[in-house]
Amino acid sequence: MKFINLCLLTGLSSALLAQPSWRSNLTGKIDTVNPFKATMTTNFPTSTMLYSGDWHYEISHRFVPPIREKGAFLGLDGGANMRMSIGYGIRDNLNLRIGRSSLHDNADLQLKYRIWNNLSSAGPSALALRIGIARNGDLPGKQQQARIWQYVAQLVYNIQWSNSPLRIGIVPSFLYNTAPYSIETQHSLIAGLYALYYLNEMWGIWIESAPLIEGYRGRLWSLENKKIKYNTPVTAGISIETGGHVFYLFATNSLQLNSSQFLAGTPRKLALANLHLGFSITRHL
């Protein structure tokens, strides 16, 4: 297993350094008016849109063993939570995305609408709105089946900081029915934040987080300790943009993937012992 994982990582690195022949013809169609070239980070949307008729694919992994777990080869020797999604440009300013996480069989549908772009000489900025609905497929019992749906609304503001390589994202988010197993309906208001610094046209370093402003951040599932407190998820790593692809390689204290899961927080505190490796790949088709 270690050998297979090592080969996969080596192959990925070689492909990136080699400027691969599968460079997409759609590179010129990526919306460069917005501060971010990519349509999403690994956990949040950006204000960048797909053009009408464009297709977009995402696959994301969070490896379950912590990086520091002994004998787990940086956490790669073990299971992983996985998300896949497909996006479509209905119009230049309206995008649809359908995805699924293997964690709790959570499937979601999202609509993103670009409200405006501002081409200021001090640096471009843009504003978008994303709304979504998620369904948890493995909730047992009639009582939980009635609470199977979760709802998300996010305002996405992106700005380039003073014409520098620094891009900033502010994503206030509202999550309804935060804890599907709870008898009472919970909600959470979250201050989504991320920043990306482009080292060059291809490489960047980034960090993002989802601190709670108001509402619920506690036990989500029936098998968890009743006194458990959820924490702020934090993710940091590198981005690699090439040929219509965006690769994110990162460490995180969260194993949740879909928006309705990630925004609810994580039972793992931010500490070296609780960090997990992850990656995301997005591709313009």
C-alpha positions as CSV (number, residue, x, y, z in Angstrom):
1,M,0.0,0.0,0.0
2,K,2.8,2.4,0.9
3,F,4.5,1.6,-2.4
4,I,1.3,2.2,-4.4
5,N,0.7,5.6,-2.7
6,L,4.3,6.6,-3.3
7,C,4.0,5.8,-7.0
8,L,0.8,7.8,-7.3
9,L,2.4,10.8,-5.6
10,T,5.5,10.5,-7.8
11,G,3.4,10.3,-10.9
12,L,1.4,13.3,-10.0
13,S,4.5,15.4,-9.3
14,S,6.1,14.3,-12.6
15,A,3.0,15.2,-14.5
16,L,2.9,18.7,-13.0
17,L,6.6,19.4,-13.6
18,A,6.4,18.1,-17.2
19,Q,3.8,20.7,-18.4
20,P,1.5,17.8,-19.5
21,S,0.2,17.3,-23.0
22,W,-3.4,17.2,-21.8
23,R,-3.4,21.0,-21.5
24,S,-7.0,22.1,-21.9
25,N,-8.1,24.1,-24.8
26,L,-10.5,25.9,-22.4
27,T,-7.7,27.7,-20.6
28,G,-8.6,31.0,-22.4
29,K,-12.2,30.7,-21.3
30,I,-11.4,30.8,-17.6
31,D,-12.9,34.1,-16.2
32,T,-9.8,36.3,-15.6
33,V,-12.0,39.3,-14.7
34,N,-12.3,37.9,-11.2
35,P,-9.5,37.9,-8.6
36,F,-9.4,34.1,-8.5
37,K,-8.7,32.1,-11.6
38,A,-10.3,28.9,-10.1
39,T,-14.1,28.5,-9.6
40,M,-13.6,27.1,-6.1
41,T,-11.1,26.4,-3.4
42,T,-11.2,23.0,-1.8
43,N,-13.9,24.0,0.7
44,F,-15.4,27.2,-0.6
45,P,-16.8,28.7,-3.8
46,T,-15.1,31.7,-5.5
47,S,-16.8,34.4,-7.5
48,T,-15.3,33.0,-10.7
49,M,-17.9,31.5,-13.0
50,L,-18.1,28.8,-15.7
51,Y,-19.1,30.2,-19.0
52,S,-22.4,29.1,-20.6
53,G,-22.1,25.5,-21.8
54,D,-18.9,24.8,-19.9
55,W,-18.5,21.6,-17.8
56,H,-16.3,21.3,-14.7
57,Y,-15.3,18.2,-12.7
58,E,-14.1,18.0,-9.1
59,I,-12.7,15.1,-7.0
60,S,-11.5,15.6,-3.4
61,H,-10.0,13.3,-0.7
62,R,-9.5,13.6,3.1
63,F,-7.3,10.8,4.4
64,V,-8.7,9.5,7.7
65,P,-5.4,8.6,9.6
66,P,-3.7,11.6,11.0
67,I,-0.4,12.6,9.4
68,R,1.5,11.8,12.6
69,E,-0.1,8.4,13.1
70,K,2.7,5.8,13.5
71,G,3.1,3.4,10.5
72,A,0.4,5.2,8.5
73,F,2.8,6.8,5.9
74,L,1.8,10.4,6.6
75,G,-1.8,9.2,6.9
76,L,-2.0,7.8,3.4
77,D,-2.2,4.2,4.6
78,G,-5.9,4.1,5.5
79,G,-9.3,5.0,4.4
80,A,-10.4,8.4,2.9
81,N,-13.5,10.4,2.8
82,M,-14.2,11.4,-0.9
83,R,-16.2,13.9,-2.8
84,M,-17.0,14.1,-6.5
85,S,-19.0,16.8,-8.3
86,I,-19.8,18.0,-11.7
87,G,-20.6,21.7,-12.6
88,Y,-22.3,23.2,-15.6
89,G,-22.5,26.8,-16.9
90,I,-26.2,27.4,-17.4
91,R,-25.3,31.0,-18.3
92,D,-22.2,33.1,-17.9
93,N,-23.5,34.4,-14.6
94,L,-25.4,31.2,-13.4
95,N,-23.8,27.9,-12.6
96,L,-25.2,24.5,-11.4
97,R,-23.2,21.9,-9.5
98,I,-24.2,18.5,-8.3
99,G,-22.0,16.5,-5.9
100,R,-21.8,13.6,-3.4
101,S,-19.6,12.9,-0.4
102,S,-19.0,9.4,0.8
103,L,-19.3,10.7,4.4
104,H,-22.9,9.9,5.5
105,D,-23.9,9.5,1.8
106,N,-24.4,13.3,1.6
107,A,-25.4,14.5,-1.8
108,D,-25.9,18.2,-2.7
109,L,-27.1,20.5,-5.4
110,Q,-25.9,24.1,-5.7
111,L,-26.7,27.2,-7.7
112,K,-24.1,30.0,-8.0
113,Y,-25.1,33.5,-9.4
114,R,-22.6,36.2,-10.1
115,I,-24.0,39.6,-8.9
116,W,-21.3,41.9,-10.1
117,N,-17.7,42.5,-11.0
118,N,-15.7,45.7,-10.2
119,L,-12.7,46.4,-12.3
120,S,-11.2,48.9,-10.0
121,S,-7.6,50.2,-10.7
122,A,-6.8,49.3,-7.1
123,G,-7.6,45.7,-7.8
124,P,-10.6,43.7,-9.2
125,S,-13.4,42.5,-6.9
126,A,-16.5,40.4,-7.4
127,L,-19.6,39.3,-5.6
128,A,-21.6,36.1,-6.0
129,L,-24.4,34.3,-4.3
130,R,-24.5,30.5,-3.9
131,I,-27.5,28.5,-2.5
132,G,-27.6,24.8,-2.0
133,I,-29.6,21.9,-0.7
134,A,-28.1,18.7,0.7
135,R,-29.6,15.2,1.5
136,N,-28.1,12.8,4.0
137,G,-28.8,9.3,2.7
138,D,-27.9,7.2,5.8
139,L,-30.1,8.7,8.5
140,P,-31.8,5.7,10.2
141,G,-35.3,5.7,11.6
142,K,-38.5,7.6,10.8
143,Q,-37.7,10.5,13.1
144,Q,-34.4,11.2,11.4
145,Q,-35.8,10.7,7.9
146,A,-38.0,13.7,8.4
147,R,-34.8,15.8,8.9
148,I,-32.9,14.4,6.0
149,W,-32.5,17.8,4.2
150,Q,-30.0,20.6,4.9
151,Y,-29.9,24.1,3.4
152,V,-26.9,26.4,2.7
153,A,-26.7,30.0,1.6
154,Q,-23.4,31.8,0.9
155,L,-22.4,35.3,-0.1
156,V,-19.1,35.2,-1.9
157,Y,-16.9,38.3,-2.0
158,N,-13.5,38.1,-3.6
159,I,-10.9,40.9,-4.0
160,Q,-7.4,41.3,-5.2
161,W,-5.3,43.1,-2.6
162,S,-4.0,46.3,-4.1
163,N,-2.9,44.7,-7.4
164,S,-0.7,42.3,-5.5
165,P,-0.5,38.5,-5.9
166,L,-2.7,38.3,-2.7
167,R,-6.3,37.3,-3.2
168,I,-8.9,37.3,-0.4
169,G,-12.2,35.6,-0.1
170,I,-14.9,36.5,2.5
171,V,-17.9,34.0,2.5
172,P,-20.5,34.6,5.1
173,S,-22.5,31.4,5.2
174,F,-25.8,30.2,6.7
175,L,-26.4,26.5,7.4
176,Y,-29.9,25.3,8.3
177,N,-30.5,22.0,10.0
178,T,-26.8,21.8,11.1
179,A,-27.2,18.6,13.1
180,P,-29.5,16.2,11.2
181,Y,-29.6,13.8,14.2
182,S,-30.8,16.5,16.6
183,I,-34.4,16.5,17.8
184,E,-34.5,20.3,17.5
185,T,-33.7,22.1,14.3
186,Q,-30.3,23.9,14.6
187,H,-28.7,26.6,12.5
188,S,-25.3,28.1,12.1
189,L,-23.9,31.4,10.8
190,I,-20.3,31.1,9.7
191,A,-17.7,33.6,8.6
192,G,-16.0,31.8,5.8
193,L,-12.5,33.2,5.1
194,Y,-9.7,32.3,2.7
195,A,-6.6,33.9,1.2
196,L,-4.4,32.8,-1.7
197,Y,-1.0,34.2,-2.6
198,Y,0.2,33.5,-6.2
199,L,3.9,32.8,-6.3
200,N,3.7,32.7,-10.1
201,E,1.2,31.9,-12.8
202,M,1.2,28.2,-11.7
203,W,1.9,28.0,-8.0
204,G,0.2,29.5,-5.0
205,I,-0.1,29.1,-1.2
206,W,-3.4,29.4,0.5
207,I,-5.3,29.1,3.8
208,E,-9.0,29.0,4.7
209,S,-11.2,28.7,7.7
210,A,-14.8,28.7,8.8
211,P,-15.2,30.2,12.3
212,L,-18.7,30.3,13.9
213,I,-20.4,33.7,14.3
214,E,-23.6,32.5,15.9
215,G,-25.7,29.4,16.3
216,Y,-24.9,25.7,16.7
217,R,-21.5,24.0,16.7
218,G,-21.7,20.8,18.7
219,R,-22.6,17.1,18.4
220,L,-23.8,16.2,15.0
221,W,-24.2,12.4,15.0
222,S,-26.0,10.0,17.4
223,L,-22.8,7.9,18.2
224,E,-20.8,10.9,19.3
225,N,-20.3,11.8,22.9
226,K,-23.1,14.1,24.1
227,K,-20.6,16.5,25.5
228,I,-18.5,16.8,22.4
229,K,-17.7,20.3,21.2
230,Y,-17.0,21.0,17.5
231,N,-14.2,23.3,16.5
232,T,-13.3,25.7,13.7
233,P,-12.0,23.8,10.6
234,V,-8.7,25.1,9.2
235,T,-7.1,24.1,5.9
236,A,-3.8,25.2,4.4
237,G,-1.6,24.1,1.5
238,I,-0.5,24.8,-2.0
239,S,-2.4,25.3,-5.2
240,I,-1.2,24.3,-8.7
241,E,-3.0,25.7,-11.7
242,T,-2.1,24.3,-15.1
243,G,-3.9,23.4,-18.4
244,G,-7.5,23.9,-17.1
245,H,-6.7,21.9,-14.0
246,V,-6.3,23.1,-10.4
247,F,-4.7,20.9,-7.8
248,Y,-4.9,21.6,-4.1
249,L,-2.6,19.7,-1.7
250,F,-3.1,20.5,1.9
251,A,-3.3,19.6,5.6
252,T,-6.5,20.1,7.6
253,N,-8.2,19.3,10.9
254,S,-11.5,18.5,9.2
255,L,-12.6,15.3,7.4
256,Q,-15.9,16.8,6.3
257,L,-16.2,17.6,2.5
258,N,-19.6,18.8,1.4
259,S,-20.6,22.4,2.3
260,S,-23.3,21.3,4.8
261,Q,-20.7,19.1,6.5
262,F,-17.6,21.4,6.4
263,L,-19.5,24.4,7.7
264,A,-20.8,22.5,10.7
265,G,-17.2,22.3,12.1
266,T,-15.0,19.5,13.1
267,P,-14.6,17.4,16.3
268,R,-10.8,17.7,16.0
269,K,-9.0,20.7,17.5
270,L,-6.4,22.5,15.5
271,A,-3.2,20.7,16.6
272,L,-0.3,18.8,14.9
273,A,-1.7,15.5,16.2
274,N,-5.0,16.2,14.5
275,L,-3.9,17.1,11.0
276,H,-4.8,15.0,8.0
277,L,-3.6,15.1,4.4
278,G,-6.0,15.9,1.6
279,F,-6.1,16.8,-2.0
280,S,-8.6,18.2,-4.5
281,I,-8.4,18.2,-8.3
282,T,-10.7,20.3,-10.5
283,R,-10.8,20.1,-14.3
284,H,-12.5,22.1,-17.0
285,L,-13.9,19.6,-19.4
